[in-house]
């Protein structure tokens, strides 16, 4: 929630600098019946909804409501959120289109399949985002330990959990932005793991994302600098990100996260149709690396939302 409020304040300031009148509507108020007058009179809705009643997997309800009302809104469409709201479903789509993603299993799929008994796995929530529940203990050895961890996390957080083959290596983020109908792959970022002990998993867990006083948060800076030897892998990653855009029908802006193993092979680990738009978030930092101002980014996002719309606001 705090993250959303920070986005709200920052984006409101940028839009006002561009000369737009800005109003704020809490989505919960839209669910009590009818369409709030402020939305009915709006030219455009900047959609910043990240969960419904604390449930990330219900985010599509907000866009479904906007679809029904007919008002143009920013960001990805309802069908995209429904495709990725369960990470297991997203992985099935990646597999169907032969996009490289680590092998995985859950309580249902483990039976009748062969998984490396002594393999290393990372246990994740199928619906919670923001690395909720992910820390060093999420990395386990062996199928039995993975199943036990899934059960423990389900008991602690609720929902479904799955185990994914752990890719020991590098963490790569690819942000993409649609400008005038053309998808631009922004400068690729790597999350560095500085001064990590050799036995500490190199993962971007909850602490690395949210706990500002933690070692993980302060030892995982973002870098846009790569060696010449990385060029071939980066080209492949860029093409894979574009394929994800096409396969999932992404729209306006998105981010695809990868792990790159020690042989230089990239693996898709997450398709994020709703990356944070805070100024210091990875997406907006990538836009600045691309040479865009915050105003230019908001104009691009807004114009993409308006392009196909036939909406006529109330006078």
N, C-alpha and C positions, 0 to 999 in steps of 0.2 A: 504494500500500500504506500509506504514512504517513497519507494522508487517511482511509483505512478505520480504522486504529488509533485515530486521534483521535476519529472518530465512536463507535467501540466504547467508549472510555473515558468520553466525555461521556454517551452514552445509558445506559450501565450505571449511572452515578451518578444520573441522573434516575429510572430504574426502581427503584433501591434506595431513593431518597427516597420513592417511592410505596409502598414496603413489599414489593416483589417480590424474590424470590430470583433471582439472575442468574448464569448460567454462560456460558462462551465455548466455541464449537466452531469449529475451522478446517475449512472445507468440504472441503479436501483429505483430511481424515481420514474423511469420509463416503464417499469414492469407493473406499476399500480393501476394501469389502464389509461388508454389514450396516448396522444403524442404531445409532449411538453411544447408550449408555444415557442420557446426559444429554438427548438429544433425545427418546428414547422416553418419558422421564418429564416432559418439558416440557409446560406448558400452551400455550405460544406460542413461535414462533421469530421474532426480529427479524432479517430478512434484510438483511445489509449487504454481500453479495457484489457486487463491482463488475467482476470479470473472472475468467476461469478460465485459469490459467497465463499471465497477461498478455494474454489475448485477450478484448477487450470483447465481441466478437460471440458468445461462448459463455456469456454470463451466464444464458441460459435453462436451461442444464444444472442449475444450482442449484435453480431453482424447479421444474423437471421432477422432480428427485429428491424435493423436499419434497412435490410432488403425489403421487408414488408412495407415499411413506411415509404420507401422510395427515395430517401434523401441520399445524395452522394456521400461516400465516406472514404477515408484514406486507408491504405494498407491492403492486406490480402482479403480475399473473398471467403464466404462461408464454406464453400466446398473444400478449400485448402485447409482451413482449421479442422474440419472434420476428418481429413485424411491423416493429419499428423497429431491429433489430440491423443491418440494412443500410439506410443512410440513403437510398439510391436507391429502395428498395422503399417506404420511408415517404413519399418525395416522390410516387411513383406513386399511393399511396393518397390523398394530399392532392389531387392533380390529379383523380383519379376522382370525388372528392366536391366538386370545384369550390372547394376552399379555396385562397386565394392563396398560392402559393409560387414563388420565382424559377425561371425556365427553367434547365434543366441538360442536360448531356450527359456521356457517358463514351466509352470507346473503341468500344463496341459501338453506342451509339445515335446517334453523330454522323453516321454515313453515312445518306444519304437524307433528312436533315432540313436545314432552313435555320436557321443561327444568324448573328447579326450579326458579320461578319468583324472589324469594328473595335470590337466590344463589349468591355466590361470584365468580367472573370470572377474569381471566387475559387475556388481549387482546394482540395478537401477530401477527407479519407479517407471511404470508405463505411462503415467499421466502427470506427475508432478514435475514442474520445470524449475529452472534456477539452481540446479544441482542439489535440490532438497534431499537430505538423507545420504549424500555422498561424502565420504571421508576415507581415510586410509584403510579403515576396516571393511570398506566396500570391495577391496581387492582380496579374493580368496583363492585358494589352491584346491582344485578337485571339484567334481560335480556334487558330491555329497555335501561339502562345505557350502557350495553355492546354493543348494536347495535349502539348507538350514538357514542361511543368511536371508534368503527370500522370505521364508516364513517369519523370521524375526522382524524384518522390516515391515511386513504386512501387519503384524501385530502392533508395531509401534506407530506407523503412519497411516495404516489402512490402504485400501486400493491394491492393485496388482503390481507385482515386481517381476523382473526377468534378469537373467544372467547373460552377459555378453562376453565373448572372448576378449581378454584384455590385450590391447595393442600397446606394448611398451615402446615408447618413442616420443615423438614431438606432437604438440597440439597446434593446429592450424585453423584460422578463422577466415572465411571468405564472405565479405559483404557485397551485396549487389543492389544497384539502384536503377530504376527505369527513368530515363529522361527523354521526353518527346517520343515515346514509343520504342526507344532503343535501350536494351539492358546493358548496363555498364558493370563490369567486374571491377570493384574498387581494389586499391592496393591490399595485397594479402598480408595478414598479420600472423605472427607466431607468439604464443604465450611461452615465455622463458621460465625455467625452473632454476632460479639462482640459489646457490649454496644449499641445495638439497642433499641430504645424506644419501649415500649410495643405496641404502635399503628403504628409502622413503619413496612411495609411489609418486610418479610425476603426473598428477591428475589435477584438473581444475574442479575441486570439490566446493562444497558450500562455503567453507571458511575462506577460500581463495576469492570467492565472488563477493561475499557480504560482510565478513568479520574484519573490519578495518584494523583492528589491533593484533590480528593473528600473524604468525610468521608466513603462512601460506599467502595471505593477501599482499603482504609486503615483499614477498620473494617471487612473485609471478608477474613481472612487468610485461607489457606488450611491445613487440618489436616489429618493424617493417623492413628490417635490414636482413638480406639473405646473401649467401655466397654465390659465386658463379656456378658452383657445382649443383646448386639447388634449382637452377633454371629449368631443366627438363621436368623435374617433379612439379614445380610450380605451374608450368604450362599444362601439365596433366590435371592438376588440381583445379585450375581455372576452367578447363573444359568439363570436368566432372560437375563443378558447381553450376555451370550453364545447363548441363543435362538435367540436374535436379530441378532447376527452374522450370524447364520444359515439362518434365515428367509430372511434377506436382501442380503445374499450372500456376506458379507463383506470380505475384502481381505487385508492382510498385517498388517494394523493397523487401529484402530478406537476408538471411545469413545461413551459410552451410558450414558446419564444423567438421573437421577431419582429424584423424590421428595418422601420422606417418611413421611407419615402422623403420627398423634399423637398416632395411634393404632399400629404403626410399619409396616404398609402395604406400599410396594414400588410401585411407579407409574412411568412408562417410559415417559419422557417428550421430549427427543430428541435423535436421532441417528445421530452421527456426523462421517461421513466417511473421514473427512479431518482435524483432529485436528492439532493445531499448533505444530510445532516441535522446537520452540525456547527453549533454555535451561531452562528457568524459567517458561515455560508453563506447564500446568497440566500434559500433556502426558509425557513429558521428565522427570519431577520430579518423576512421578510414576515409570518410568523405573529405575531411580536411587534408589528408595526405593526397587526395585526388585533386586538390586545388579548389574545392567548393566551399563557399561560406554557408553558415547555417541558414541564411535567408534563401540562398540558391537551392539548398536541399528541400526546404519547406515548400518553395515554389514548385519544384519538380514533383514532390509527393502530391501536392494539391492539384496541379494540372493533370496528373495521371488520373486522379480520382474524378475530375470533372469532365475528362475528354469524352467519355461515352455516355454521360448522363443527360437525361431529358428533364431533370427535376426543375420545377418552378416553385421557388419559395413563396410563402404567403406574404403579401405586402403589409 
